[in-house]
């Protein structure tokens, strides 16, 4: 049993590294945005369209990729996903303008779209029910640590190798992960969902509890996309930071997210072990998180860079608690063979909202400032919680 337990956590560790890599690869552009915008002569509106290209393909592939992961299984499906997005990351180095940069982002989204459905599926399959939230939170928590290392690593790589070399470097890291994954999953039982079972989008969408999950993610996902793609630009435009200074500050909110994301699921597991209903435990943790997200609005008017970053870290800590329990709630709600598809559907819902909000974000920033965006981001998590907690949802 000890050998089985060690193998499970080894696989969860590789899932952690996969989500870390996915956020490292996507964050390279946001960190380099001020430099690339200057080199290619991009406005905030044009940059928002480049981001839109990623979000578009990522959103579509969240659902299609999730269904593919349920059909192929985590072992093969995740290998294909990481391999594709690593090649897409390398393609950024060939960009010569807005159009080619957008094309590379689109391909990156195609590859990364299946990552989180696959990782969640693997964490659910390879963990014991009593540790489900902990395993899901840990595996998905790698995303935050990818975002933590992205700013300083990208700033260093761009200084040493140029911005094109920074993209090539992350692609090589992806290929190293792929080799480790193929070695680690040899002979591993895919778990009780090893057989290929068709999952119907229509059947999932017909359930009210699944639709509520989609509505909630439509509300809160734009906040995280804003933090992921626009904070370096905010620090450059509103706070006057250089690329090196952005690298020195931007990792802090994501570090806070990572620490909380990895541990937050375990707290709701403990509540369940003490006799709480599963759904009640998840929602209680999410309510606590939602109540502190208004700190995001204060970041826009904070007197110093340090205090602004601190307030952003509060928002990201709240997001860590929220997302760990939200993703686990999906696993609690659907059957195991439906997990990746259900996670993918919610991701598509959030991605559609992010696409729409991103197309508005650039023009709003160009015409006004970042303050209206921070204001809206302060209200969306409480609204999403109300959607999830509404009466009539399946327990």
Beta strands, then each sheet from edge to edge (+ up, - down):
end
